[in-house]
Amino acid sequence: MLIRKATKKDSSAIVSLFNIIIDEMDLDVIKSLDRSKLDIVFQKSFETQEFLTDWAQTTVAVENDKVVGFLYGYSFENEKKINKLMHSFLQDAGLSPSIVIFSDPEAFPNEWYLNSIAVDPEYQGHGIGSKLLETASIVAAKQNKNKLGLNVDWENPRAEALYYSYGFRNVGLTILGDHNYNHLQKNVKNNL
């Protein structure tokens, strides 16, 4: 398995994995949209340098030339401009520019926020998620962040237990749409 920075060519595979997370979030605004048009918004986003390396960092796990996992995150300071850039593609996809897909703040101050991490269900249980989490800690440290944060749905205690086993701890509550999430953080070492 190879862990590497994502490229524009990976965008369709990333969108497929990103949709696993979007489905789990169960947001009303998403349910009301044409998903094929929303996929265009996501794909255009993950084709930009801002999403891949500049404002955010997108990393993929590759097995036999197939993207089987990804992570996407950013520093707290970049969240608003990341969301604004994504929303700028609504009209390109034939959606109303007045739609707000992600309106709730997710990241906590002074952290590198792990917005999304997903592994293809056929490849789960092979350590791919662990390697991606390890990579997220390295990225956070390289960006001079001492904390790595993420949100985990109250309805997913199994995932929360997994994150706890990697050193994350609950530091607060986040509400996204109509779902409650625990905001977890992990200290990362900046000894690179």
C-alpha positions, 0 to 999 in steps of 0.5 A: 500500500502506498500513501501519497498526496492526492492529485487532480486525477484522484478526484473521482475516486476521492468523491466516491469515498467522500460520499460514504461520509456524506451519506452517514452525515444524513444532512437534510440539505444533501437529501434535497439535492441532485446527488450527481450535481453535488458530485460535480461540486465535490469533484471540482473542489478536489481538483483544485490546488487549494483542496489538494495542497494549498489550503487543505491537504488531501492524501490517498491510500493506493493499492494496486493502482486503485485509490482505496482510502483518503483523508482530507483536512485543514488548519482551523484558519482555512475552514471558511475559505475552503467552504466558500471555494466549494460553494463557488462550484454550485452554479457550475454544477447547475445548482443554486448558488444560494444553497449552503451545503456546509454551514456549521463550523467544524474545526476548533481553534488552533488545530489541524482539522481532519474533515474526512477520512474514509476507506473503501469497505472492501479494504477495511480491516487492513490497516489503511485507516491507521496509516491515514490517521498516522499521516494526519498527525504528521501533516498537522505537525508539519503545519505547526499544529499541536492538536489534531481534531475531528468530529465523531457522530454520537450514533457511531460509538464504535468509531469513537472507541477506535479514535480513543485507541489512537489517543484522541479525547473528547474536548467538546460538542459540535452540531452539524445539521441535526446531528450531535458530534463529539469533537475529539482531539489528539496531541501531536508532536512537532519533532519533525 
